[in-house]
Amino acid sequence: MIHIASFFYLCFLLLNGVFGDTEVKSVSVTEGDSVTLHTGVKVQQDDHILWMFGPKETRIAEIHRQIIYIYATNTTFEKRLQMDSQTGSLTIRNSRTEHSGLYKLQIISNRGTSYKRFSVSVYAALPVPVITRDSSKCQNCSLLCSVLNVGHVTLSWYKGNSLLSSISVSDLSISLSLPLEVEYQDNNTYSCVVAYSFTNRTKYSSIPELCLTCPALDGRSHLMMVIAVTLVLLVIIAVVVGLIYHKKCKQPEKEVQSQDEEIHYADPTFGAHVFQSTDILAADHTEYSSIRI
């Protein structure tokens, strides 16, 4: 009878929370953000609320007789812990991956003793996905969404709000990529999302931003390119034919000009010519006059 009574008494204590709730609540946060662990109670004057961390249940903060004590000096929690004086809830500011672990809450009051446990996971901050185009595929537009140094994430392509494809990784990955084939004429907005279970980062892109850089866009552009190349060839041929025709027209004129410039030489003939100096004739007609003084 004594053992049976003890068994029912133990069950009564467990149901009334003396030994506490064994359920572990999971909380996730990205590095650099703040996370708050809620007690779910309102602190009374004589309540004693104690927070412990890790497998050794190291005391990190408490409220006793409405006085808050923080035990974080020279630890990874230094200048990061804060307690709510009204509820006893614990806030970890500017969280780091080393703050991941098991947190234990002990509440001692005139109503009894209760416990709560929190499993906190601090993940590395998510990078913004990078969207690029595969330049080796110009017949169609092939996009590639990539992220680096991520783990426990899902990478997805969306067209508006519709999920197109996704890939997940459960451990640390150096690089994670997801391709997508789209039409050049598509004017919809696409988005690539990298996500934890509790948060995500998104990169938006429209097809003209990336696909219009491809040399061969569609059938119309290909036809225009063929026409342009044909016109250039026709112009080159016309110029060459014109030069040849111009050269042939100039050649006979040069030949005629060469014939006109030929010089004919003949034997010279010499004859006697009588020359009489005018100075001698002037001397034969000199007249003299007398001078009066």
C-alpha positions, 0 to 999 in steps of 0.5 A: 500500500505504501508503494502504491500511495508513493506512486500516485503521489509522484504522479500528482507532483509531476502533473502539478509541475513540481518536477517541471515540464520535460518538453524541450522547446526549439528556438532558431535564430540567425547570427547577429539577431536577438532571441528571447526565451519566454517564461510564460509567467508573471514574477511575484515578490517571493519568486525565484527564477533561475536561468542555466546553460549547457550540459553543466547547467551553468548559472547565467542569470536569475531574479531573486526577491525582485533583484536581477543578477547576470553572471556573464562576465568573461563569458561568451554572454558578456554584455549580451544577456537581459532579463525582464523584471516582470516576467523573468524572460531571458533575451540574448542580444547579438547572438553568436553560433557559440550561444547554441545549446540547451537552456534550462529555466527553474521557477521556484514560487509558493506554488511549487517548482517548475522547469522549462527547457529551450534548445537554441540554434544560432545559424550563420546569416543567410547570404543574398542569392546571386542570379547569373545567366549561362552564356554558353546557351544562347539558344535559350535563356538558362539562369543559375541561382547560387549561394556560398557557405550555407548549410541546412538551407533550401534553395528555390526558384519562384515565378511570382508566388508559384514554386518552380523548383527547389533543392535542399542541403542538410549539412554545410555546403561550400556552394549550392546552385539551382538552374532554371530554363526560361523563354526570352519573351517571358516578362514575368518576375522570377525570384530565387530564395535561400531559406532556413526553416524560420527565415529567408533571403530573396533575390528578384530578377526579370528576364530582360535584365539578363537574357537580352545580353545574349547574342542570339535572342530569338528568331527575329533577332537572328533574321535581323542579324542575317539581313544586316550581314547580307547588306554589309556584304552587298555594300562591300561587293558594290565598292569592289565592283566600282573600284574595278570599273573606275580603274578600267575607265581611267586606263585608256585616257592614260594611254592617249595622254602618253601618245600626245606627249611623244616628242619628234626630233628633226635635223636643223638647217642653217642660213646666212643672215645680214645684220647691220648695227644701228649704232654705226648708222647713227654715227654717219649722220652726226652734225656740228653747230657753232657756239657763240660766246 
